[in-house]
Amino acid sequence: MRLCVITDEISQDLAHALDVCEDLGVSTVELRAVGGENVVSQNEDSLTEMKSLLDARGIRVGGIASPLFKCHLDGSGEPGGATHFASPAARDEQWQVLERSFDVARLFDAPLVRAFSFWRVERPDEVREEVSEALAEAARRTEAAGLTLGIENEHACNLATGKETGWVLDRVRSPALGVIWDPGNEAAMSSRPFPEGYAHVRDRVVHVHLKDVDERGDWTKMGSGVIDYVGQLRALADDGYAGLLSLETHYETARGGLEGATRESLAEIRVLCKEAGVELEA
């Protein structure tokens, strides 16, 4: 496995975020927002500048954090959760978001594009067929593009838990579709991501997000929350996962802010990996 960081969890200033990654020995990043705008919405000049910054440091891009399907199923209403600087897009505009995500992924030579499952409704089980159909079409387009689509289990969306996500994955067997497994997002639902949630998706994990949550539901330092991360990391290794562990802190430290949170959580991830017997690549 290899460590990765979502750059805007450090700073919206990509150059500064990459400086921190270099200092921490992280050679792969996930791109979501830069300069207060989602990477998928950036113009060509901005994208070219980002690529130059990455190339100059020899830092790879492991995934494009697209906001695909972070919208309402019926196309109406205000956002139902955090958008992380993504531009609002109605449901009928989502295929444009996906195609643009492909363009950005190709530019950065990133193998993975992220997807969601629409803002969560009161009874998610009643819309999962519709969600499944949309993700099946997205997977078909992604396979044709030669890329991988990762559904992130997101607590503000209809597929929040491993069980919910696994239901869709069982019905959409495309080799281009997998899960961006985020134990923190399931834990935010007061559900147990490991071992219970993970059991439903363990054979379809294409990317992993790492963040932790405490008993009050607040984001916290990795290893200090309610998730059994030693067990989770060991299980990933036992199941043959050899991809990225992408840190997405979602909190700040009192003195170090966002950067401080990344520094302390990344250090703890290394400790957790050692306890789990997980070997990290440079």
C-alpha positions as CSV (number, residue, x, y, z in Angstrom):
1,M,0.0,0.0,0.0
2,R,1.1,3.6,-0.5
3,L,0.3,6.7,1.4
4,C,-1.6,9.5,-0.3
5,V,-3.0,12.9,0.8
6,I,-6.0,14.9,-0.5
7,T,-4.2,18.2,-1.1
8,D,-6.9,20.7,0.0
9,E,-7.0,19.0,3.4
10,I,-3.6,20.8,3.8
11,S,-4.2,24.0,1.8
12,Q,-6.0,25.4,-1.2
13,D,-2.6,26.6,-2.3
14,L,-1.4,23.5,-4.2
15,A,2.3,24.6,-4.1
16,H,2.2,24.7,-0.3
17,A,0.3,21.4,-0.1
18,L,2.9,19.7,-2.3
19,D,5.8,21.2,-0.2
20,V,4.2,19.6,2.9
21,C,3.8,16.3,1.1
22,E,7.4,16.3,0.1
23,D,8.4,17.1,3.7
24,L,6.2,14.1,4.9
25,G,7.6,11.7,2.3
26,V,4.3,11.4,0.4
27,S,4.7,11.0,-3.3
28,T,1.1,10.5,-4.4
29,V,-1.8,12.9,-4.0
30,E,-5.5,13.0,-4.7
31,L,-6.8,16.2,-6.3
32,R,-10.2,17.7,-5.2
33,A,-10.1,21.5,-4.8
34,V,-7.4,24.0,-5.6
35,G,-7.8,27.7,-5.1
36,G,-11.3,27.4,-3.9
37,E,-12.5,25.5,-7.0
38,N,-13.0,21.8,-7.7
39,V,-10.3,20.4,-10.0
40,V,-13.0,19.3,-12.5
41,S,-14.2,22.9,-12.9
42,Q,-10.7,24.4,-13.5
43,N,-9.8,25.9,-16.8
44,E,-7.0,24.6,-19.0
45,D,-4.5,27.2,-17.9
46,S,-5.0,26.4,-14.2
47,L,-4.8,22.6,-14.9
48,T,-1.5,23.1,-16.8
49,E,-0.1,25.1,-14.0
50,M,-1.0,22.4,-11.5
51,K,0.6,19.7,-13.7
52,S,3.8,21.7,-13.8
53,L,3.9,21.9,-10.0
54,L,3.3,18.2,-9.7
55,D,5.8,17.2,-12.4
56,A,8.5,19.5,-10.9
57,R,8.3,17.5,-7.7
58,G,7.8,14.1,-9.2
59,I,4.5,13.7,-7.4
60,R,1.9,11.4,-8.9
61,V,-1.9,11.9,-8.9
62,G,-3.7,8.8,-7.7
63,G,-7.3,10.0,-8.2
64,I,-9.5,12.8,-9.3
65,A,-12.1,13.6,-6.6
66,S,-15.0,14.4,-9.0
67,P,-18.3,15.5,-7.5
68,L,-20.2,13.2,-9.8
69,F,-23.8,12.5,-8.6
70,K,-23.5,14.8,-5.6
71,C,-26.9,16.2,-6.5
72,H,-30.5,15.4,-5.8
73,L,-32.1,12.6,-7.7
74,D,-35.0,14.8,-8.7
75,G,-32.6,17.6,-9.7
76,S,-34.0,20.1,-7.2
77,G,-33.0,21.8,-3.9
78,E,-29.9,23.0,-2.1
79,P,-26.9,20.8,-1.5
80,G,-27.5,18.1,1.0
81,G,-24.0,18.0,2.4
82,A,-20.4,19.3,1.9
83,T,-19.5,20.1,-1.7
84,H,-15.8,21.0,-1.1
85,F,-15.9,23.9,-3.6
86,A,-17.6,21.8,-6.4
87,S,-19.7,23.9,-8.7
88,P,-23.5,23.1,-8.5
89,A,-24.7,20.8,-11.3
90,A,-28.2,19.6,-11.9
91,R,-28.8,15.9,-12.5
92,D,-29.0,16.4,-16.3
93,E,-25.6,17.9,-16.2
94,Q,-23.9,15.0,-14.5
95,W,-22.7,13.3,-17.7
96,Q,-20.9,16.5,-18.5
97,V,-19.2,16.3,-15.1
98,L,-18.2,12.8,-15.8
99,E,-16.7,13.5,-19.2
100,R,-14.8,16.5,-17.9
101,S,-13.5,14.2,-15.1
102,F,-12.2,11.9,-17.7
103,D,-10.3,14.8,-19.4
104,V,-8.8,15.9,-16.1
105,A,-7.8,12.3,-15.2
106,R,-6.1,11.8,-18.5
107,L,-4.1,15.1,-18.1
108,F,-2.8,14.0,-14.8
109,D,-2.4,10.3,-15.7
110,A,-4.7,9.5,-12.8
111,P,-6.4,6.0,-13.0
112,L,-9.4,6.7,-10.8
113,V,-12.4,9.1,-10.9
114,R,-14.7,9.4,-7.9
115,A,-18.5,9.2,-7.9
116,F,-21.3,9.5,-5.3
117,S,-24.8,8.2,-5.0
118,F,-27.0,11.4,-4.9
119,W,-27.9,13.3,-1.8
120,R,-29.5,11.0,0.8
121,V,-33.3,10.7,0.9
122,E,-35.4,9.7,3.9
123,R,-35.7,6.1,2.7
124,P,-32.5,5.3,0.7
125,D,-33.7,1.7,0.0
126,E,-36.6,3.0,-2.0
127,V,-34.2,4.7,-4.5
128,R,-31.4,2.3,-4.7
129,E,-32.6,0.8,-8.0
130,E,-32.5,4.3,-9.6
131,V,-29.1,4.9,-8.0
132,S,-27.8,1.5,-9.3
133,E,-29.0,2.3,-12.9
134,A,-27.2,5.7,-12.9
135,L,-24.0,4.1,-11.6
136,A,-24.2,1.3,-14.1
137,E,-24.3,3.8,-17.0
138,A,-21.4,5.8,-15.4
139,A,-19.4,2.6,-15.1
140,R,-20.1,1.8,-18.8
141,R,-18.8,5.2,-19.9
142,T,-15.8,4.9,-17.5
143,E,-14.9,1.5,-18.9
144,A,-15.0,2.8,-22.4
145,A,-12.7,5.6,-21.3
146,G,-10.2,3.1,-19.9
147,L,-10.5,4.4,-16.4
148,T,-11.9,3.2,-13.0
149,L,-14.9,4.7,-11.3
150,G,-14.9,4.6,-7.5
151,I,-18.2,5.0,-5.5
152,E,-17.4,6.7,-2.3
153,N,-19.6,5.6,0.6
154,E,-20.7,9.0,1.8
155,H,-22.8,9.7,4.9
156,A,-24.7,12.5,3.2
157,C,-25.6,10.3,0.2
158,N,-27.7,7.3,-0.4
159,L,-24.9,4.8,-0.2
160,A,-23.4,5.6,3.1
161,T,-22.5,2.2,4.6
162,G,-20.7,-0.9,3.3
163,K,-24.0,-2.8,3.3
164,E,-25.8,-0.1,1.2
165,T,-22.8,0.2,-1.2
166,G,-22.4,-3.6,-1.5
167,W,-26.0,-3.9,-2.6
168,V,-25.3,-1.8,-5.7
169,L,-21.9,-3.4,-6.4
170,D,-23.5,-6.8,-6.4
171,R,-25.8,-5.6,-9.2
172,V,-23.3,-3.6,-11.2
173,R,-20.5,-6.1,-11.9
174,S,-18.6,-3.9,-14.2
175,P,-14.8,-4.3,-13.9
176,A,-14.6,-0.5,-14.1
177,L,-16.6,0.0,-10.9
178,G,-15.4,-0.3,-7.4
179,V,-15.7,1.3,-4.0
180,I,-13.7,4.1,-2.5
181,W,-13.9,2.6,1.0
182,D,-14.2,5.3,3.7
183,P,-14.6,3.8,7.2
184,G,-15.0,7.3,8.6
185,N,-18.1,8.1,6.6
186,E,-19.8,4.9,7.8
187,A,-18.8,5.6,11.4
188,A,-20.4,9.1,11.0
189,M,-23.7,7.2,10.6
190,S,-23.2,5.5,14.0
191,S,-22.7,2.3,12.1
192,R,-19.6,0.0,12.4
193,P,-17.4,0.1,9.3
194,F,-15.2,-2.7,10.5
195,P,-15.7,-5.5,10.4
196,E,-19.4,-5.2,9.6
197,G,-19.5,-2.6,6.8
198,Y,-16.2,-3.7,5.2
199,A,-17.5,-7.3,4.8
200,H,-20.0,-6.1,2.2
201,V,-17.4,-4.4,-0.1
202,R,-14.1,-6.2,0.6
203,D,-13.8,-7.7,-2.8
204,R,-14.4,-4.4,-4.7
205,V,-12.1,-1.9,-3.0
206,V,-10.2,0.3,-5.5
207,H,-9.2,3.1,-3.2
208,V,-9.3,3.9,0.5
209,H,-10.0,7.2,2.4
210,L,-8.7,7.5,5.9
211,K,-10.3,9.7,8.6
212,D,-11.5,9.0,12.1
213,V,-14.5,10.1,14.1
214,D,-15.0,10.2,17.9
215,E,-17.9,9.1,20.1
216,R,-19.5,12.5,19.7
217,G,-19.4,12.2,15.9
218,D,-16.6,14.8,15.5
219,W,-13.7,14.2,13.1
220,T,-10.5,13.5,15.0
221,K,-6.9,12.4,14.8
222,M,-6.4,9.0,13.1
223,G,-6.3,6.3,15.7
224,S,-8.0,8.3,18.4
225,G,-11.6,7.6,17.3
226,V,-14.0,4.7,17.4
227,I,-12.7,2.8,14.3
228,D,-10.6,-0.3,14.7
229,Y,-8.0,0.9,12.1
230,V,-5.4,-1.7,13.0
231,G,-8.0,-4.4,12.2
232,Q,-9.1,-2.6,9.1
233,L,-5.6,-2.2,7.7
234,R,-4.7,-5.8,8.5
235,A,-7.9,-7.0,6.7
236,L,-7.1,-4.9,3.6
237,A,-3.7,-6.4,3.5
238,D,-5.0,-10.0,4.0
239,D,-7.5,-9.4,1.2
240,G,-4.7,-8.4,-1.2
241,Y,-5.4,-4.6,-1.4
242,A,-2.3,-2.9,-2.7
243,G,-3.6,0.5,-3.5
244,L,-3.6,4.0,-2.0
245,L,-4.4,5.0,1.6
246,S,-5.6,8.5,1.1
247,L,-5.7,10.8,4.1
248,E,-8.8,13.0,4.4
249,T,-8.5,14.5,7.8
250,H,-11.6,16.8,7.9
251,Y,-10.4,18.6,11.1
252,E,-7.9,21.2,12.2
253,T,-5.5,21.3,15.1
254,A,-5.5,24.3,17.5
255,R,-2.0,25.5,16.5
256,G,-1.3,23.9,13.2
257,G,-4.7,24.2,11.5
258,L,-5.3,21.9,8.5
259,E,-1.7,21.2,7.9
260,G,-1.2,20.3,11.6
261,A,-4.0,17.8,11.3
262,T,-2.4,16.2,8.3
263,R,1.0,16.0,9.9
264,E,-0.2,14.4,13.1
265,S,-2.7,12.0,11.4
266,L,-0.1,10.9,8.8
267,A,2.3,10.1,11.6
268,E,-0.3,8.0,13.3
269,I,-1.2,6.1,10.1
270,R,2.4,5.0,9.9
271,V,2.1,3.7,13.5
272,L,-1.2,2.0,12.8
273,C,0.3,0.3,9.7
274,K,3.2,-1.0,11.7
275,E,0.9,-2.4,14.3
276,A,-1.2,-4.1,11.6
277,G,1.9,-5.5,9.8
278,V,1.2,-3.4,6.7
279,E,4.2,-2.5,4.6
280,L,4.1,0.9,3.0
281,E,5.7,1.7,-0.3
282,A,7.6,5.0,-0.7
